[in-house]
Amino acid sequence: MPYAINNHIDQAELGVADIERVKVDTQSGVRLGIGTLLPCFDCWYLLAEWTHLNSSGKDSQSGSDLTPIWSDKVGNPIVSRAAAEYQFKLNIADFTLAKSYCVRNKLELRPSVGIRGTWIDQDLDVLYSGGNLSEPLLSKNSIDYKGWGIRTGLTTTWNLCNGFSFLGWSHVDILWSRFDVEQKGLQQSGELRSAISDTICTMTPVLELFFGIAWEQMFCGCTRVQARFGWEEQYFFNGVQFNQNTLTAGIDDRNIVHQLGGLGIGGLTAGVSIGF
């Protein structure tokens, strides 16, 4: 998330600028699931999973020539300090129907279909001060995302020896999506300087990928335990959408620019499954 442009004043670097961005921290999430084999259906099972992740980041920059990205352009403001805070909250509910197929003795294929619901809240607050601003300006930006739709996928297990295997899966989701987007500019006195509210409805493709290693053993003849470790990524192709207020002089010169981009989430994943 960019929040300011750091302009170089040195004449030798005329026209050179750095984009200042919030550095999002690496944080852990959790996924819980429960499933059951379907009676009268050979190797068919239902699985319900819930995934939750919170992440945040902060950054600040001081300088004599900072352009506030999230401020309207009245007076062409230049500030001397910008402090940004970003909050991200993700919740995903997946319901999957799958069937296992054994290909010879070393390869297991598990195609699946299902539905997915996704809720993502993103908030970016940036406080601008100094420069030619008469008083500090707080820019509050929020993206409230809700999406639901269908998903299809394939899980592959490549059996090695002693219970070890390579494990990989891929899913493709198509979600009907609603973005509730809001931007407010507040003076230190609490006076509203600018505001935008918008609702965007669209379709969001999502790609899910995982690859890692698994270890599986049977205990007491009826309890199966699998431990797995690997790398997982999820990519929402238009998961970030917002509007920027480019008000230049007065209310009659208002112009709103719509921006969109992808949202990627990735990291190390470790899990344990117990079946009985």
C-alpha positions as CSV (number, residue, x, y, z in Angstrom):
1,M,0.0,0.0,0.0
2,P,1.7,3.3,-1.1
3,Y,1.0,6.3,1.0
4,A,3.4,9.1,-0.1
5,I,5.8,10.2,-2.8
6,N,9.2,11.2,-1.6
7,N,10.5,13.8,-4.1
8,H,14.2,14.5,-4.3
9,I,15.1,18.2,-4.2
10,D,18.8,17.7,-5.3
11,Q,19.0,19.3,-8.7
12,A,21.2,16.5,-9.9
13,E,18.3,14.1,-9.3
14,L,15.6,16.3,-10.7
15,G,12.4,14.3,-11.5
16,V,13.5,11.4,-9.3
17,A,11.1,10.2,-6.6
18,D,10.6,7.2,-4.3
19,I,7.2,5.7,-3.6
20,E,6.9,5.1,0.2
21,R,4.9,2.0,1.1
22,V,3.5,0.4,4.2
23,K,5.7,-2.6,5.1
24,V,3.1,-5.4,6.0
25,D,4.3,-7.7,8.8
26,T,4.5,-11.4,8.4
27,Q,2.0,-13.0,10.8
28,S,0.4,-16.4,11.3
29,G,-3.2,-17.4,10.8
30,V,-5.2,-20.5,11.5
31,R,-7.3,-23.0,9.6
32,L,-9.8,-25.5,11.1
33,G,-11.6,-28.2,9.3
34,I,-14.0,-31.1,9.9
35,G,-15.1,-33.8,7.4
36,T,-16.9,-37.0,7.0
37,L,-17.0,-40.0,4.6
38,L,-20.3,-40.3,2.8
39,P,-22.1,-43.6,3.5
40,C,-23.0,-45.6,0.4
41,F,-20.4,-43.7,-1.7
42,D,-17.0,-45.2,-2.1
43,C,-14.2,-42.8,-1.1
44,W,-16.5,-39.7,-1.3
45,Y,-16.2,-37.2,1.5
46,L,-17.5,-33.8,2.6
47,L,-15.1,-31.2,4.2
48,A,-15.8,-27.8,5.8
49,E,-12.9,-25.4,6.5
50,W,-12.6,-22.0,8.1
51,T,-9.4,-19.9,7.5
52,H,-8.6,-16.7,9.5
53,L,-5.7,-14.3,9.2
54,N,-4.9,-10.9,10.7
55,S,-2.0,-8.8,9.5
56,S,-0.9,-5.2,9.9
57,G,1.9,-2.8,9.1
58,K,3.2,0.6,9.9
59,D,5.5,3.1,8.2
60,S,6.4,6.7,8.4
61,Q,8.5,9.2,6.5
62,S,9.8,12.7,7.1
63,G,11.2,15.1,4.5
64,S,10.8,18.5,3.1
65,D,9.0,17.5,0.0
66,L,6.4,14.6,0.4
67,T,3.4,14.4,-1.8
68,P,0.4,13.0,0.1
69,I,-1.1,10.3,-2.2
70,W,-4.4,9.9,-0.2
71,S,-5.2,13.6,0.1
72,D,-7.3,15.6,-2.2
73,K,-5.3,18.1,-4.4
74,V,-6.7,21.4,-3.0
75,G,-3.8,23.8,-2.9
76,N,-1.4,21.1,-4.3
77,P,-0.4,20.1,-0.7
78,I,3.2,19.2,0.1
79,V,3.9,17.8,3.6
80,S,6.9,17.2,5.7
81,R,5.7,14.1,7.5
82,A,3.5,11.1,6.7
83,A,2.6,8.2,9.0
84,A,0.6,5.2,7.8
85,E,-1.0,2.2,9.4
86,Y,-2.5,-0.7,7.5
87,Q,-4.9,-3.4,8.9
88,F,-5.9,-6.5,7.1
89,K,-8.4,-9.2,8.2
90,L,-9.3,-12.3,6.2
91,N,-12.0,-14.9,6.8
92,I,-12.7,-17.8,4.4
93,A,-15.3,-20.5,4.6
94,D,-14.9,-23.5,2.2
95,F,-17.3,-26.4,1.7
96,T,-15.9,-29.2,-0.5
97,L,-17.1,-32.5,-2.0
98,A,-14.2,-34.7,-3.1
99,K,-13.5,-38.3,-4.2
100,S,-10.2,-40.2,-4.1
101,Y,-8.8,-42.3,-6.9
102,C,-5.7,-44.5,-6.6
103,V,-3.5,-44.5,-9.8
104,R,-1.3,-47.6,-9.4
105,N,0.3,-47.7,-6.0
106,K,2.2,-44.4,-5.9
107,L,-0.2,-41.8,-7.0
108,E,-3.5,-40.7,-5.5
109,L,-5.8,-38.1,-7.3
110,R,-8.6,-36.3,-5.5
111,P,-10.7,-34.0,-7.7
112,S,-13.2,-31.7,-5.8
113,V,-16.0,-29.2,-6.2
114,G,-17.5,-26.9,-3.7
115,I,-18.5,-23.4,-2.7
116,R,-16.5,-20.6,-1.0
117,G,-17.4,-17.5,1.1
118,T,-14.8,-14.8,1.7
119,W,-14.7,-11.7,3.9
120,I,-11.8,-9.3,3.7
121,D,-11.5,-6.0,5.5
122,Q,-8.6,-3.6,4.7
123,D,-8.1,-0.3,6.4
124,L,-5.4,2.3,5.6
125,D,-5.1,5.4,7.9
126,V,-2.5,8.0,6.9
127,L,-1.7,11.1,9.0
128,Y,-0.2,14.0,7.0
129,S,1.3,17.1,8.6
130,G,3.6,20.0,8.0
131,G,4.5,21.5,4.7
132,N,1.9,23.8,3.3
133,L,-1.0,22.1,5.2
134,S,-2.6,24.6,7.6
135,E,-3.3,21.7,10.0
136,P,-2.7,17.9,10.1
137,L,-4.9,15.9,7.8
138,L,-6.0,12.3,8.5
139,S,-6.9,10.2,5.5
140,K,-9.1,7.1,6.4
141,N,-9.4,4.5,3.6
142,S,-11.4,1.3,3.9
143,I,-12.2,-1.7,1.6
144,D,-14.9,-4.0,2.8
145,Y,-15.0,-7.1,0.6
146,K,-17.5,-9.9,0.5
147,G,-17.4,-12.7,-2.1
148,W,-19.1,-16.1,-2.6
149,G,-19.1,-18.6,-5.4
150,I,-18.0,-21.9,-6.8
151,R,-14.6,-23.7,-6.6
152,T,-13.0,-26.7,-8.3
153,G,-9.7,-28.3,-7.6
154,L,-7.4,-31.3,-7.7
155,T,-5.2,-32.7,-4.9
156,T,-2.3,-35.0,-5.8
157,T,-0.4,-37.3,-3.4
158,W,2.9,-38.8,-4.6
159,N,3.7,-41.7,-2.2
160,L,7.4,-42.2,-1.5
161,C,8.3,-44.7,1.3
162,N,7.9,-45.0,5.1
163,G,4.7,-43.0,5.1
164,F,6.3,-39.9,3.3
165,S,4.8,-38.3,0.2
166,F,4.8,-35.2,-1.9
167,L,1.5,-33.3,-1.6
168,G,0.1,-30.7,-3.9
169,W,-3.2,-29.1,-4.6
170,S,-4.6,-26.4,-6.9
171,H,-8.0,-24.8,-6.8
172,V,-9.7,-22.2,-9.1
173,D,-12.6,-20.1,-7.6
174,I,-15.0,-17.7,-9.3
175,L,-16.6,-15.5,-6.7
176,W,-19.4,-13.0,-7.1
177,S,-17.9,-10.0,-5.2
178,R,-19.0,-6.8,-3.6
179,F,-16.6,-4.1,-2.6
180,D,-17.8,-1.3,-0.2
181,V,-15.2,1.4,-0.6
182,E,-14.9,4.5,1.5
183,Q,-12.3,7.4,1.8
184,K,-12.5,10.3,4.2
185,G,-10.2,13.3,4.7
186,L,-10.5,14.7,8.2
187,Q,-8.9,17.9,9.6
188,Q,-7.4,17.8,13.1
189,S,-10.4,19.8,14.2
190,G,-12.6,16.9,13.0
191,E,-14.0,18.9,10.1
192,L,-14.6,16.8,7.0
193,R,-12.4,17.9,4.1
194,S,-13.4,15.3,1.5
195,A,-15.3,12.0,1.3
196,I,-16.0,9.2,-1.2
197,S,-18.3,6.2,-0.9
198,D,-18.8,3.6,-3.5
199,T,-20.1,0.0,-4.0
200,I,-18.5,-2.1,-6.7
201,C,-20.0,-5.5,-7.8
202,T,-17.9,-7.7,-10.0
203,M,-16.6,-11.3,-10.5
204,T,-13.3,-12.2,-8.8
205,P,-11.2,-15.2,-10.0
206,V,-9.1,-16.7,-7.2
207,L,-6.1,-19.1,-7.7
208,E,-5.0,-21.4,-4.8
209,L,-1.8,-23.4,-4.9
210,F,0.1,-25.6,-2.3
211,F,3.1,-27.8,-2.6
212,G,4.9,-29.6,0.3
213,I,5.7,-32.9,2.0
214,A,3.4,-35.1,4.1
215,W,3.9,-38.0,6.6
216,E,1.1,-40.4,7.3
217,Q,0.7,-43.3,9.7
218,M,-2.0,-45.6,11.1
219,F,-2.3,-46.0,14.9
220,C,-4.3,-48.7,16.7
221,G,-5.5,-50.0,13.4
222,C,-8.2,-47.3,12.9
223,T,-6.7,-43.9,13.6
224,R,-4.9,-42.2,10.7
225,V,-2.6,-39.2,11.4
226,Q,-1.1,-37.0,8.7
227,A,1.4,-34.2,9.2
228,R,2.2,-31.8,6.4
229,F,4.4,-28.9,5.7
230,G,4.8,-26.7,2.6
231,W,4.2,-23.4,0.9
232,E,0.7,-22.1,0.1
233,E,-0.4,-19.1,-2.0
234,Q,-3.8,-17.6,-2.8
235,Y,-4.2,-14.8,-5.3
236,F,-7.3,-12.7,-5.8
237,F,-7.0,-11.2,-9.3
238,N,-8.9,-8.0,-8.5
239,G,-9.0,-8.1,-4.7
240,V,-8.0,-4.5,-4.2
241,Q,-10.3,-1.8,-5.5
242,F,-10.5,1.8,-4.3
243,N,-11.2,5.4,-5.4
244,Q,-9.0,8.4,-5.0
245,N,-10.3,11.9,-4.7
246,T,-8.4,14.3,-7.1
247,L,-10.3,17.5,-6.1
248,T,-8.1,20.3,-7.5
249,A,-9.6,23.6,-6.7
250,G,-13.3,23.5,-5.8
251,I,-16.3,21.3,-5.7
252,D,-16.8,21.9,-9.4
253,D,-13.4,20.4,-10.2
254,R,-13.9,17.1,-8.5
255,N,-12.5,14.1,-10.3
256,I,-12.5,10.5,-8.8
257,V,-10.0,8.0,-10.1
258,H,-10.8,4.3,-9.7
259,Q,-7.8,2.0,-9.0
260,L,-7.7,-1.8,-8.9
261,G,-5.1,-4.4,-8.3
262,G,-4.4,-8.0,-7.2
263,L,-4.2,-9.3,-3.7
264,G,-1.7,-12.0,-2.9
265,I,-1.4,-14.0,0.3
266,G,1.4,-16.6,0.7
267,G,3.5,-18.3,3.3
268,L,4.6,-21.5,5.0
269,T,1.8,-23.8,6.0
270,A,2.0,-26.6,8.6
271,G,-1.0,-28.8,9.6
272,V,-2.1,-32.0,11.2
273,S,-5.1,-34.1,10.2
274,I,-6.6,-36.9,12.4
275,G,-9.0,-39.4,10.9
276,F,-10.9,-42.2,12.6
